[in-house]
Every structure is written in C-alpha cells, then in structure tokens.
C-alpha cells in the first residue's frame, strides 16, 4: 500500500479508534459511566453539562454497539447502563 492512501487510512484500527473517541461527548460520557455502577439516562444528562438528550442517546448507542456499555433493564425502573 502507498503511504497515506485512503485504503491505508481506512484499514488502520488506530484511525477508526481516534475518530470514535474524538467525538464531542464520547469521552465525557465514558468518564461518567466508567466507574462500573449502573447509571440512568437522566443521571447522565445531569452529570454532563450542556449535552442534549439526542446527543447523549447517540453516544450511548455507539458505545453499546462497540461493546463498551450494556443496557440493562432492572425491574420496573427505567433501564440503566453498566460496563461489561
């Protein structure tokens, strides 16, 4: 492969990792949920100053699809998130 080619950039795992963690709310969200206990959606909204519900929902969907968090439904209460 030619250095700097689009194919080389697309196949590099580091590039895709940096693209994910460089998103605006990603690291802040992981910081709040990274302590290993269940965290509810509204608790995250309160803890991350300035984030909108849609942005938080998008970040949570991304982290869940990556296997970084798992959505858990506990009884009748709203679902929470836990780290795997």
C-alpha positions as CSV (number, residue, x, y, z in Angstrom):
1,X,0.0,0.0,0.0
2,X,1.0,3.5,-0.6
3,X,1.7,5.5,2.5
4,X,-1.1,8.0,3.2
5,X,-3.5,6.3,0.7
6,X,-7.2,6.2,1.5
7,X,-7.0,2.4,1.7
8,X,-4.3,2.5,4.3
9,X,-6.2,5.1,6.4
10,X,-9.4,3.1,6.3
11,X,-7.8,-0.2,7.3
12,X,-5.8,1.3,10.2
13,X,-7.5,0.5,13.5
14,X,-5.9,3.5,15.2
15,X,-7.6,5.9,12.8
16,X,-11.1,4.4,13.5
17,X,-10.4,4.5,17.2
18,X,-9.3,8.1,17.2
19,X,-12.4,9.0,15.1
20,X,-14.7,7.5,17.7
21,X,-13.1,8.9,20.8
22,X,-12.6,12.4,19.3
23,X,-16.4,12.9,19.1
24,X,-17.6,15.8,21.3
25,X,-19.4,13.9,24.1
26,X,-17.8,10.5,23.9
27,X,-15.1,10.8,26.5
28,X,-17.2,12.8,28.9
29,X,-19.9,10.2,28.7
30,X,-17.4,7.3,29.3
31,X,-16.0,9.2,32.2
32,X,-19.3,9.4,34.0
33,X,-20.3,5.7,33.3
34,X,-16.8,4.4,33.7
35,X,-17.0,3.8,37.4
36,X,-18.7,0.4,36.9
37,X,-22.0,1.0,38.6
38,X,-25.4,1.4,36.8
39,X,-26.2,4.9,35.6
40,X,-29.6,6.0,34.3
41,X,-30.1,8.3,31.3
42,X,-31.4,11.2,33.4
43,X,-28.4,10.9,35.7
44,X,-26.1,11.1,32.7
45,X,-28.0,14.2,31.5
46,X,-27.5,15.9,34.8
47,X,-23.8,14.9,35.1
48,X,-22.7,16.0,31.6
49,X,-23.2,19.8,31.5
50,X,-24.6,21.0,28.2
51,X,-25.3,17.7,26.5
52,X,-28.7,17.4,24.7
53,X,-30.8,14.2,25.1
54,X,-30.4,13.4,21.4
55,X,-26.6,13.7,21.6
56,X,-26.5,11.5,24.7
57,X,-28.7,8.9,23.1
58,X,-26.5,8.8,20.0
59,X,-23.3,8.4,22.1
60,X,-24.9,5.6,24.2
61,X,-26.0,3.8,21.1
62,X,-22.4,4.0,19.7
63,X,-20.9,2.8,23.0
64,X,-23.4,-0.1,23.2
65,X,-22.7,-1.2,19.6
66,X,-19.0,-1.1,20.4
67,X,-19.5,-3.3,23.5
68,X,-18.3,-0.7,25.9
69,X,-21.6,-0.5,27.8
70,X,-24.5,-2.7,28.1
71,X,-28.1,-1.6,28.5
72,X,-29.8,-3.4,31.4
73,X,-33.5,-3.3,32.4
74,X,-33.9,-3.7,36.1
75,X,-37.5,-4.4,37.4
76,X,-40.0,-1.6,36.6
77,X,-37.4,1.2,36.9
78,X,-36.0,2.8,33.8
79,X,-33.1,1.0,32.2
80,X,-29.6,1.8,33.2
81,X,-26.2,1.3,31.7
82,X,-23.4,-0.8,33.1
83,X,-19.9,-1.5,31.8
84,X,-19.4,-5.1,30.6
